[in-house]
């Protein structure tokens, strides 16, 4: 599986939690803009890809 195969699914997960993240940033006095989000979204995608691969490897071990 290519890392980008799940990118859209990961972005949907991120958008699900975006209102909560925005609220916390607003409360901390940090303004959120799309330009600011992009590097974090890239990092989030890397983390999610790695976590997905770890879960996939664990599931394969359990099925052996």
N, CA, C and O atoms as a Tripos MOL2 file, in Angstrom:
@<TRIPOS>MOLECULE
protein
  256   255    64     0     0
PROTEIN
NO_CHARGES

@<TRIPOS>ATOM
      1 N           0.8440   -1.1940    0.0000 N.3       1 UNK1
      2 CA          0.0000    0.0000    0.0000 C.3       1 UNK1
      3 C           0.8810    1.2460    0.0000 C.2       1 UNK1
      4 O           1.8380    1.3520    0.7670 O.2       1 UNK1
      5 N           0.5430    2.1600   -0.8570 N.am      2 UNK2
      6 CA          1.2620    3.4210   -0.9270 C.3       2 UNK2
      7 C           0.8060    4.3260    0.2260 C.2       2 UNK2
      8 O          -0.3690    4.3080    0.5910 O.2       2 UNK2
      9 N           1.7170    5.1100    0.8000 N.am      3 UNK3
     10 CA          1.3440    5.9790    1.9150 C.3       3 UNK3
     11 C           0.1990    6.9200    1.5910 C.2       3 UNK3
     12 O          -0.5860    7.2510    2.4800 O.2       3 UNK3
     13 N           0.0780    7.3690    0.3290 N.am      4 UNK4
     14 CA         -0.9530    8.3350   -0.0270 C.3       4 UNK4
     15 C          -2.3270    7.7080   -0.1950 C.2       4 UNK4
     16 O          -3.3130    8.4340   -0.3210 O.2       4 UNK4
     17 N          -2.4240    6.3790   -0.2000 N.am      5 UNK5
     18 CA         -3.7080    5.7170   -0.3800 C.3       5 UNK5
     19 C          -4.7040    6.0980    0.7070 C.2       5 UNK5
     20 O          -5.9050    6.1570    0.4460 O.2       5 UNK5
     21 N          -4.2440    6.3480    1.8780 N.am      6 UNK6
     22 CA         -5.1160    6.6460    3.0120 C.3       6 UNK6
     23 C          -5.1910    8.1450    3.3220 C.2       6 UNK6
     24 O          -5.8900    8.5410    4.2540 O.2       6 UNK6
     25 N          -4.4990    8.9660    2.5710 N.am      7 UNK7
     26 CA         -4.4130   10.3920    2.8920 C.3       7 UNK7
     27 C          -5.7840   11.0490    3.0140 C.2       7 UNK7
     28 O          -6.0210   11.8100    3.9510 O.2       7 UNK7
     29 N          -6.6830   10.7660    2.0850 N.am      8 UNK8
     30 CA         -7.9990   11.3990    2.1410 C.3       8 UNK8
     31 C          -8.7680   10.9610    3.3830 C.2       8 UNK8
     32 O          -9.4520   11.7710    4.0080 O.2       8 UNK8
     33 N          -8.6590    9.6830    3.7430 N.am      9 UNK9
     34 CA         -9.3190    9.2090    4.9590 C.3       9 UNK9
     35 C          -8.7380    9.8950    6.1920 C.2       9 UNK9
     36 O          -9.4740   10.2680    7.1060 O.2       9 UNK9
     37 N          -7.4160   10.0590    6.2150 N.am     10 UNK10
     38 CA         -6.7730   10.7200    7.3450 C.3      10 UNK10
     39 C          -7.2070   12.1830    7.4290 C.2      10 UNK10
     40 O          -7.4040   12.7140    8.5220 O.2      10 UNK10
     41 N          -7.3550   12.8330    6.2770 N.am     11 UNK11
     42 CA         -7.7870   14.2330    6.2630 C.3      11 UNK11
     43 C          -9.2190   14.3570    6.7810 C.2      11 UNK11
     44 O          -9.5520   15.3280    7.4610 O.2      11 UNK11
     45 N         -10.0670   13.3760    6.4600 N.am     12 UNK12
     46 CA        -11.4360   13.3920    6.9830 C.3      12 UNK12
     47 C         -11.4240   13.2810    8.5060 C.2      12 UNK12
     48 O         -12.2180   13.9320    9.1840 O.2      12 UNK12
     49 N         -10.5300   12.4640    9.0400 N.am     13 UNK13
     50 CA        -10.3970   12.3450   10.4950 C.3      13 UNK13
     51 C          -9.9380   13.6830   11.0760 C.2      13 UNK13
     52 O         -10.4750   14.1450   12.0830 O.2      13 UNK13
     53 N          -8.9580   14.2920   10.4470 N.am     14 UNK14
     54 CA         -8.4430   15.5760   10.9360 C.3      14 UNK14
     55 C          -9.5410   16.6320   10.9350 C.2      14 UNK14
     56 O          -9.6590   17.4060   11.8840 O.2      14 UNK14
     57 N         -10.3460   16.6690    9.8740 N.am     15 UNK15
     58 CA        -11.3930   17.6730    9.7860 C.3      15 UNK15
     59 C         -12.4780   17.4340   10.8460 C.2      15 UNK15
     60 O         -13.1200   18.3770   11.3090 O.2      15 UNK15
     61 N         -12.6690   16.1920   11.2160 N.am     16 UNK16
     62 CA        -13.6300   15.8540   12.2650 C.3      16 UNK16
     63 C         -13.2470   16.5230   13.5860 C.2      16 UNK16
     64 O         -14.1100   16.9780   14.3380 O.2      16 UNK16
     65 N         -11.9480   16.5750   13.8550 N.am     17 UNK17
     66 CA        -11.4680   17.1400   15.1170 C.3      17 UNK17
     67 C         -11.0350   18.6030   15.0040 C.2      17 UNK17
     68 O         -10.6530   19.2120   16.0030 O.2      17 UNK17
     69 N         -11.0910   19.1670   13.8030 N.am     18 UNK18
     70 CA        -10.6470   20.5470   13.5940 C.3      18 UNK18
     71 C         -11.4050   21.5530   14.4590 C.2      18 UNK18
     72 O         -10.7730   22.4530   15.0130 O.2      18 UNK18
     73 N         -12.7430   21.4450   14.6030 N.am     19 UNK19
     74 CA        -13.4300   22.4290   15.4530 C.3      19 UNK19
     75 C         -12.9180   22.4290   16.8940 C.2      19 UNK19
     76 O         -12.7880   23.4860   17.5110 O.2      19 UNK19
     77 N         -12.6290   21.2440   17.4250 N.am     20 UNK20
     78 CA        -12.1000   21.1500   18.7850 C.3      20 UNK20
     79 C         -10.7140   21.7900   18.8630 C.2      20 UNK20
     80 O         -10.4160   22.5270   19.8020 O.2      20 UNK20
     81 N          -9.8790   21.5050   17.8780 N.am     21 UNK21
     82 CA         -8.5340   22.0970   17.8570 C.3      21 UNK21
     83 C          -8.6170   23.6090   17.7290 C.2      21 UNK21
     84 O          -7.8900   24.3290   18.4130 O.2      21 UNK21
     85 N          -9.4950   24.0990   16.8580 N.am     22 UNK22
     86 CA         -9.6410   25.5420   16.6770 C.3      22 UNK22
     87 C         -10.1030   26.2030   17.9670 C.2      22 UNK22
     88 O          -9.6040   27.2700   18.3240 O.2      22 UNK22
     89 N         -11.0500   25.5860   18.6740 N.am     23 UNK23
     90 CA        -11.5280   26.1440   19.9290 C.3      23 UNK23
     91 C         -10.3900   26.2480   20.9420 C.2      23 UNK23
     92 O         -10.2480   27.2650   21.6210 O.2      23 UNK23
     93 N          -9.5880   25.2000   21.0400 N.am     24 UNK24
     94 CA         -8.4780   25.2260   22.0020 C.3      24 UNK24
     95 C          -7.4510   26.2970   21.6210 C.2      24 UNK24
     96 O          -6.9230   26.9930   22.4880 O.2      24 UNK24
     97 N          -7.1720   26.4220   20.3260 N.am     25 UNK25
     98 CA         -6.2320   27.4570   19.8910 C.3      25 UNK25
     99 C          -6.7980   28.8470   20.1400 C.2      25 UNK25
    100 O          -6.0780   29.7410   20.5840 O.2      25 UNK25
    101 N          -8.1010   29.0370   19.8530 N.am     26 UNK26
    102 CA         -8.7460   30.3320   20.1080 C.3      26 UNK26
    103 C          -8.6460   30.6970   21.5800 C.2      26 UNK26
    104 O          -8.3380   31.8370   21.9270 O.2      26 UNK26
    105 N          -8.9110   29.7190   22.4460 N.am     27 UNK27
    106 CA         -8.8400   29.9690   23.8880 C.3      27 UNK27
    107 C          -7.4260   30.3160   24.3310 C.2      27 UNK27
    108 O          -7.2370   31.0340   25.3120 O.2      27 UNK27
    109 N          -6.4280   29.8040   23.6050 N.am     28 UNK28
    110 CA         -5.0290   30.1090   23.9270 C.3      28 UNK28
    111 C          -4.5720   31.4070   23.2680 C.2      28 UNK28
    112 O          -3.4330   31.8360   23.4500 O.2      28 UNK28
    113 N          -5.4690   32.0300   22.5010 N.am     29 UNK29
    114 CA         -5.1320   33.2910   21.8440 C.3      29 UNK29
    115 C          -4.3140   33.1090   20.5770 C.2      29 UNK29
    116 O          -3.6100   34.0260   20.1550 O.2      29 UNK29
    117 N          -4.4010   31.9310   19.9640 N.am     30 UNK30
    118 CA         -3.6550   31.6500   18.7350 C.3      30 UNK30
    119 C          -4.6180   31.6530   17.5730 C.2      30 UNK30
    120 O          -5.5790   30.8850   17.5420 O.2      30 UNK30
    121 N          -4.3520   32.5310   16.6080 N.am     31 UNK31
    122 CA         -5.2200   32.6070   15.4310 C.3      31 UNK31
    123 C          -4.8560   31.4930   14.4620 C.2      31 UNK31
    124 O          -3.6790   31.2590   14.1890 O.2      31 UNK31
    125 N          -5.8610   30.8100   13.9460 N.am     32 UNK32
    126 CA         -5.6560   29.6800   13.0400 C.3      32 UNK32
    127 C          -5.9500   30.1150   11.6150 C.2      32 UNK32
    128 O          -7.0200   30.6570   11.3340 O.2      32 UNK32
    129 N          -5.0000   29.8780   10.7110 N.am     33 UNK33
    130 CA         -5.2110   30.1610    9.2950 C.3      33 UNK33
    131 C          -4.8490   28.9290    8.4860 C.2      33 UNK33
    132 O          -4.1300   28.0560    8.9730 O.2      33 UNK33
    133 N          -5.3350   28.8500    7.2690 N.am     34 UNK34
    134 CA         -5.0360   27.7030    6.4150 C.3      34 UNK34
    135 C          -3.5370   27.5690    6.1680 C.2      34 UNK34
    136 O          -3.0210   26.4570    6.0580 O.2      34 UNK34
    137 N          -2.8470   28.6840    6.0820 N.am     35 UNK35
    138 CA         -1.3920   28.6400    5.8830 C.3      35 UNK35
    139 C          -0.7000   28.0060    7.0940 C.2      35 UNK35
    140 O           0.2820   27.2770    6.9540 O.2      35 UNK35
    141 N          -1.2270   28.2960    8.2670 N.am     36 UNK36
    142 CA         -0.6420   27.7300    9.4940 C.3      36 UNK36
    143 C          -0.9650   26.2450    9.6180 C.2      36 UNK36
    144 O          -0.1650   25.4770   10.1520 O.2      36 UNK36
    145 N          -2.1260   25.8420    9.1280 N.am     37 UNK37
    146 CA         -2.5680   24.4550    9.2710 C.3      37 UNK37
    147 C          -1.7570   23.4980    8.4110 C.2      37 UNK37
    148 O          -1.4800   22.3760    8.8340 O.2      37 UNK37
    149 N          -1.3730   23.9200    7.2150 N.am     38 UNK38
    150 CA         -0.7710   23.0110    6.2320 C.3      38 UNK38
    151 C           0.4120   22.1950    6.7690 C.2      38 UNK38
    152 O           0.4170   20.9760    6.5980 O.2      38 UNK38
    153 N           1.4090   22.8070    7.4060 N.am     39 UNK39
    154 CA          2.5260   21.9900    7.9150 C.3      39 UNK39
    155 C           2.0690   20.9600    8.9480 C.2      39 UNK39
    156 O           2.6060   19.8540    9.0040 O.2      39 UNK39
    157 N           1.0850   21.3220    9.7600 N.am     40 UNK40
    158 CA          0.5880   20.3920   10.7670 C.3      40 UNK40
    159 C          -0.2080   19.2570   10.1220 C.2      40 UNK40
    160 O          -0.1710   18.1200   10.5920 O.2      40 UNK40
    161 N          -0.9210   19.5700    9.0510 N.am     41 UNK41
    162 CA         -1.6580   18.5280    8.3430 C.3      41 UNK41
    163 C          -0.6840   17.5410    7.7080 C.2      41 UNK41
    164 O          -0.9370   16.3360    7.7000 O.2      41 UNK41
    165 N           0.4200   18.0410    7.1790 N.am     42 UNK42
    166 CA          1.4360   17.1490    6.6120 C.3      42 UNK42
    167 C           2.0180   16.2430    7.6950 C.2      42 UNK42
    168 O           2.2060   15.0460    7.4770 O.2      42 UNK42
    169 N           2.2960   16.8140    8.8460 N.am     43 UNK43
    170 CA          2.8140   16.0320    9.9720 C.3      43 UNK43
    171 C           1.7790   15.0120   10.4400 C.2      43 UNK43
    172 O           2.1100   13.8550   10.6990 O.2      43 UNK43
    173 N           0.5190   15.4500   10.5470 N.am     44 UNK44
    174 CA         -0.5690   14.5520   10.9470 C.3      44 UNK44
    175 C          -0.6600   13.3630    9.9860 C.2      44 UNK44
    176 O          -0.8380   12.2240   10.4190 O.2      44 UNK44
    177 N          -0.5380   13.6270    8.6940 N.am     45 UNK45
    178 CA         -0.6220   12.5550    7.6960 C.3      45 UNK45
    179 C           0.5120   11.5570    7.8840 C.2      45 UNK45
    180 O           0.2910   10.3510    7.7730 O.2      45 UNK45
    181 N           1.7200   12.0360    8.1660 N.am     46 UNK46
    182 CA          2.8550   11.1430    8.4040 C.3      46 UNK46
    183 C           2.6040   10.2720    9.6340 C.2      46 UNK46
    184 O           2.8510    9.0660    9.6110 O.2      46 UNK46
    185 N           2.1140   10.8880   10.7040 N.am     47 UNK47
    186 CA          1.8300   10.1520   11.9350 C.3      47 UNK47
    187 C           0.7520    9.0970   11.6880 C.2      47 UNK47
    188 O           0.8880    7.9510   12.1160 O.2      47 UNK47
    189 N          -0.3090    9.4870   11.0000 N.am     48 UNK48
    190 CA         -1.4040    8.5560   10.7390 C.3      48 UNK48
    191 C          -0.9460    7.4020    9.8490 C.2      48 UNK48
    192 O          -1.3400    6.2570   10.0730 O.2      48 UNK48
    193 N          -0.1210    7.6900    8.8430 N.am     49 UNK49
    194 CA          0.3980    6.6180    7.9880 C.3      49 UNK49
    195 C           1.2260    5.6280    8.7910 C.2      49 UNK49
    196 O           1.0870    4.4170    8.6200 O.2      49 UNK49
    197 N           2.0850    6.1340    9.6650 N.am     50 UNK50
    198 CA          2.9160    5.2560   10.4810 C.3      50 UNK50
    199 C           2.0590    4.4390   11.4490 C.2      50 UNK50
    200 O           2.2920    3.2450   11.6300 O.2      50 UNK50
    201 N           1.0680    5.0820   12.0700 N.am     51 UNK51
    202 CA          0.1860    4.3710   12.9900 C.3      51 UNK51
    203 C          -0.6190    3.3070   12.2470 C.2      51 UNK51
    204 O          -0.8210    2.2080   12.7630 O.2      51 UNK51
    205 N          -1.0750    3.6270   11.0480 N.am     52 UNK52
    206 CA         -1.8230    2.6640   10.2400 C.3      52 UNK52
    207 C          -0.9580    1.4430    9.9210 C.2      52 UNK52
    208 O          -1.4090    0.3050   10.0530 O.2      52 UNK52
    209 N           0.2780    1.6840    9.5020 N.am     53 UNK53
    210 CA          1.1790    0.5810    9.1610 C.3      53 UNK53
    211 C           1.4890   -0.2730   10.3860 C.2      53 UNK53
    212 O           1.5990   -1.4940   10.2760 O.2      53 UNK53
    213 N           1.6320    0.3660   11.5650 N.am     54 UNK54
    214 CA          1.8700   -0.3940   12.7970 C.3      54 UNK54
    215 C           0.6700   -1.2810   13.1090 C.2      54 UNK54
    216 O           0.8350   -2.4530   13.4480 O.2      54 UNK54
    217 N          -0.5330   -0.7280   12.9970 N.am     55 UNK55
    218 CA         -1.7410   -1.5050   13.2590 C.3      55 UNK55
    219 C          -1.8970   -2.6390   12.2710 C.2      55 UNK55
    220 O          -2.3080   -3.7400   12.6370 O.2      55 UNK55
    221 N          -1.5690   -2.3700   11.0180 N.am     56 UNK56
    222 CA         -1.6520   -3.4010    9.9730 C.3      56 UNK56
    223 C          -0.6730   -4.5350   10.2840 C.2      56 UNK56
    224 O          -1.0240   -5.7090   10.1690 O.2      56 UNK56
    225 N           0.5550   -4.1840   10.6780 N.am     57 UNK57
    226 CA          1.5650   -5.2110   11.0030 C.3      57 UNK57
    227 C           1.1220   -6.0150   12.2210 C.2      57 UNK57
    228 O           1.2960   -7.2330   12.2480 O.2      57 UNK57
    229 N           0.5580   -5.3600   13.2230 N.am     58 UNK58
    230 CA          0.0650   -6.0650   14.4100 C.3      58 UNK58
    231 C          -1.0500   -7.0430   14.0280 C.2      58 UNK58
    232 O          -1.0740   -8.1800   14.4980 O.2      58 UNK58
    233 N          -1.9570   -6.5990   13.1890 N.am     59 UNK59
    234 CA         -3.0720   -7.4620   12.7740 C.3      59 UNK59
    235 C          -2.5600   -8.6710   11.9920 C.2      59 UNK59
    236 O          -3.0870   -9.7750   12.1350 O.2      59 UNK59
    237 N          -1.5440   -8.4650   11.1750 N.am     60 UNK60
    238 CA         -0.9900   -9.5680   10.4030 C.3      60 UNK60
    239 C          -0.3180  -10.5850   11.3250 C.2      60 UNK60
    240 O          -0.4110  -11.7920   11.0990 O.2      60 UNK60
    241 N           0.3640  -10.0910   12.3720 N.am     61 UNK61
    242 CA          1.0090  -10.9940   13.3440 C.3      61 UNK61
    243 C          -0.0400  -11.8330   14.0670 C.2      61 UNK61
    244 O           0.1570  -13.0270   14.2920 O.2      61 UNK61
    245 N          -1.1620  -11.1970   14.4330 N.am     62 UNK62
    246 CA         -2.2210  -11.9050   15.1610 C.3      62 UNK62
    247 C          -2.8700  -12.9750   14.2860 C.2      62 UNK62
    248 O          -3.3670  -13.9770   14.8000 O.2      62 UNK62
    249 N          -2.8700  -12.7700   12.9850 N.am     63 UNK63
    250 CA         -3.5020  -13.7130   12.0690 C.3      63 UNK63
    251 C          -2.5900  -14.8480   11.6580 C.2      63 UNK63
    252 O          -3.0180  -15.7500   10.9370 O.2      63 UNK63
    253 N          -1.3440  -14.8250   12.0980 N.am     64 UNK64
    254 CA         -0.3960  -15.8930   11.7210 C.3      64 UNK64
    255 C          -0.6700  -17.1680   12.4890 C.2      64 UNK64
    256 O           0.0270  -18.1650   12.3000 O.2      64 UNK64
@<TRIPOS>BOND
     1     1     2 1
     2     2     3 1
     3     3     4 2
     4     3     5 am
     5     5     6 1
     6     6     7 1
     7     7     8 2
     8     7     9 am
     9     9    10 1
    10    10    11 1
    11    11    12 2
    12    11    13 am
    13    13    14 1
    14    14    15 1
    15    15    16 2
    16    15    17 am
    17    17    18 1
    18    18    19 1
    19    19    20 2
    20    19    21 am
    21    21    22 1
    22    22    23 1
    23    23    24 2
    24    23    25 am
    25    25    26 1
    26    26    27 1
    27    27    28 2
    28    27    29 am
    29    29    30 1
    30    30    31 1
    31    31    32 2
    32    31    33 am
    33    33    34 1
    34    34    35 1
    35    35    36 2
    36    35    37 am
    37    37    38 1
    38    38    39 1
    39    39    40 2
    40    39    41 am
    41    41    42 1
    42    42    43 1
    43    43    44 2
    44    43    45 am
    45    45    46 1
    46    46    47 1
    47    47    48 2
    48    47    49 am
    49    49    50 1
    50    50    51 1
    51    51    52 2
    52    51    53 am
    53    53    54 1
    54    54    55 1
    55    55    56 2
    56    55    57 am
    57    57    58 1
    58    58    59 1
    59    59    60 2
    60    59    61 am
    61    61    62 1
    62    62    63 1
    63    63    64 2
    64    63    65 am
    65    65    66 1
    66    66    67 1
    67    67    68 2
    68    67    69 am
    69    69    70 1
    70    70    71 1
    71    71    72 2
    72    71    73 am
    73    73    74 1
    74    74    75 1
    75    75    76 2
    76    75    77 am
    77    77    78 1
    78    78    79 1
    79    79    80 2
    80    79    81 am
    81    81    82 1
    82    82    83 1
    83    83    84 2
    84    83    85 am
    85    85    86 1
    86    86    87 1
    87    87    88 2
    88    87    89 am
    89    89    90 1
    90    90    91 1
    91    91    92 2
    92    91    93 am
    93    93    94 1
    94    94    95 1
    95    95    96 2
    96    95    97 am
    97    97    98 1
    98    98    99 1
    99    99   100 2
   100    99   101 am
   101   101   102 1
   102   102   103 1
   103   103   104 2
   104   103   105 am
   105   105   106 1
   106   106   107 1
   107   107   108 2
   108   107   109 am
   109   109   110 1
   110   110   111 1
   111   111   112 2
   112   111   113 am
   113   113   114 1
   114   114   115 1
   115   115   116 2
   116   115   117 am
   117   117   118 1
   118   118   119 1
   119   119   120 2
   120   119   121 am
   121   121   122 1
   122   122   123 1
   123   123   124 2
   124   123   125 am
   125   125   126 1
   126   126   127 1
   127   127   128 2
   128   127   129 am
   129   129   130 1
   130   130   131 1
   131   131   132 2
   132   131   133 am
   133   133   134 1
   134   134   135 1
   135   135   136 2
   136   135   137 am
   137   137   138 1
   138   138   139 1
   139   139   140 2
   140   139   141 am
   141   141   142 1
   142   142   143 1
   143   143   144 2
   144   143   145 am
   145   145   146 1
   146   146   147 1
   147   147   148 2
   148   147   149 am
   149   149   150 1
   150   150   151 1
   151   151   152 2
   152   151   153 am
   153   153   154 1
   154   154   155 1
   155   155   156 2
   156   155   157 am
   157   157   158 1
   158   158   159 1
   159   159   160 2
   160   159   161 am
   161   161   162 1
   162   162   163 1
   163   163   164 2
   164   163   165 am
   165   165   166 1
   166   166   167 1
   167   167   168 2
   168   167   169 am
   169   169   170 1
   170   170   171 1
   171   171   172 2
   172   171   173 am
   173   173   174 1
   174   174   175 1
   175   175   176 2
   176   175   177 am
   177   177   178 1
   178   178   179 1
   179   179   180 2
   180   179   181 am
   181   181   182 1
   182   182   183 1
   183   183   184 2
   184   183   185 am
   185   185   186 1
   186   186   187 1
   187   187   188 2
   188   187   189 am
   189   189   190 1
   190   190   191 1
   191   191   192 2
   192   191   193 am
   193   193   194 1
   194   194   195 1
   195   195   196 2
   196   195   197 am
   197   197   198 1
   198   198   199 1
   199   199   200 2
   200   199   201 am
   201   201   202 1
   202   202   203 1
   203   203   204 2
   204   203   205 am
   205   205   206 1
   206   206   207 1
   207   207   208 2
   208   207   209 am
   209   209   210 1
   210   210   211 1
   211   211   212 2
   212   211   213 am
   213   213   214 1
   214   214   215 1
   215   215   216 2
   216   215   217 am
   217   217   218 1
   218   218   219 1
   219   219   220 2
   220   219   221 am
   221   221   222 1
   222   222   223 1
   223   223   224 2
   224   223   225 am
   225   225   226 1
   226   226   227 1
   227   227   228 2
   228   227   229 am
   229   229   230 1
   230   230   231 1
   231   231   232 2
   232   231   233 am
   233   233   234 1
   234   234   235 1
   235   235   236 2
   236   235   237 am
   237   237   238 1
   238   238   239 1
   239   239   240 2
   240   239   241 am
   241   241   242 1
   242   242   243 1
   243   243   244 2
   244   243   245 am
   245   245   246 1
   246   246   247 1
   247   247   248 2
   248   247   249 am
   249   249   250 1
   250   250   251 1
   251   251   252 2
   252   251   253 am
   253   253   254 1
   254   254   255 1
   255   255   256 2
@<TRIPOS>SUBSTRUCTURE
     1 UNK1         2 RESIDUE 1 A UNK
     2 UNK2         6 RESIDUE 1 A UNK
     3 UNK3        10 RESIDUE 1 A UNK
     4 UNK4        14 RESIDUE 1 A UNK
     5 UNK5        18 RESIDUE 1 A UNK
     6 UNK6        22 RESIDUE 1 A UNK
     7 UNK7        26 RESIDUE 1 A UNK
     8 UNK8        30 RESIDUE 1 A UNK
     9 UNK9        34 RESIDUE 1 A UNK
    10 UNK10       38 RESIDUE 1 A UNK
    11 UNK11       42 RESIDUE 1 A UNK
    12 UNK12       46 RESIDUE 1 A UNK
    13 UNK13       50 RESIDUE 1 A UNK
    14 UNK14       54 RESIDUE 1 A UNK
    15 UNK15       58 RESIDUE 1 A UNK
    16 UNK16       62 RESIDUE 1 A UNK
    17 UNK17       66 RESIDUE 1 A UNK
    18 UNK18       70 RESIDUE 1 A UNK
    19 UNK19       74 RESIDUE 1 A UNK
    20 UNK20       78 RESIDUE 1 A UNK
    21 UNK21       82 RESIDUE 1 A UNK
    22 UNK22       86 RESIDUE 1 A UNK
    23 UNK23       90 RESIDUE 1 A UNK
    24 UNK24       94 RESIDUE 1 A UNK
    25 UNK25       98 RESIDUE 1 A UNK
    26 UNK26      102 RESIDUE 1 A UNK
    27 UNK27      106 RESIDUE 1 A UNK
    28 UNK28      110 RESIDUE 1 A UNK
    29 UNK29      114 RESIDUE 1 A UNK
    30 UNK30      118 RESIDUE 1 A UNK
    31 UNK31      122 RESIDUE 1 A UNK
    32 UNK32      126 RESIDUE 1 A UNK
    33 UNK33      130 RESIDUE 1 A UNK
    34 UNK34      134 RESIDUE 1 A UNK
    35 UNK35      138 RESIDUE 1 A UNK
    36 UNK36      142 RESIDUE 1 A UNK
    37 UNK37      146 RESIDUE 1 A UNK
    38 UNK38      150 RESIDUE 1 A UNK
    39 UNK39      154 RESIDUE 1 A UNK
    40 UNK40      158 RESIDUE 1 A UNK
    41 UNK41      162 RESIDUE 1 A UNK
    42 UNK42      166 RESIDUE 1 A UNK
    43 UNK43      170 RESIDUE 1 A UNK
    44 UNK44      174 RESIDUE 1 A UNK
    45 UNK45      178 RESIDUE 1 A UNK
    46 UNK46      182 RESIDUE 1 A UNK
    47 UNK47      186 RESIDUE 1 A UNK
    48 UNK48      190 RESIDUE 1 A UNK
    49 UNK49      194 RESIDUE 1 A UNK
    50 UNK50      198 RESIDUE 1 A UNK
    51 UNK51      202 RESIDUE 1 A UNK
    52 UNK52      206 RESIDUE 1 A UNK
    53 UNK53      210 RESIDUE 1 A UNK
    54 UNK54      214 RESIDUE 1 A UNK
    55 UNK55      218 RESIDUE 1 A UNK
    56 UNK56      222 RESIDUE 1 A UNK
    57 UNK57      226 RESIDUE 1 A UNK
    58 UNK58      230 RESIDUE 1 A UNK
    59 UNK59      234 RESIDUE 1 A UNK
    60 UNK60      238 RESIDUE 1 A UNK
    61 UNK61      242 RESIDUE 1 A UNK
    62 UNK62      246 RESIDUE 1 A UNK
    63 UNK63      250 RESIDUE 1 A UNK
    64 UNK64      254 RESIDUE 1 A UNK
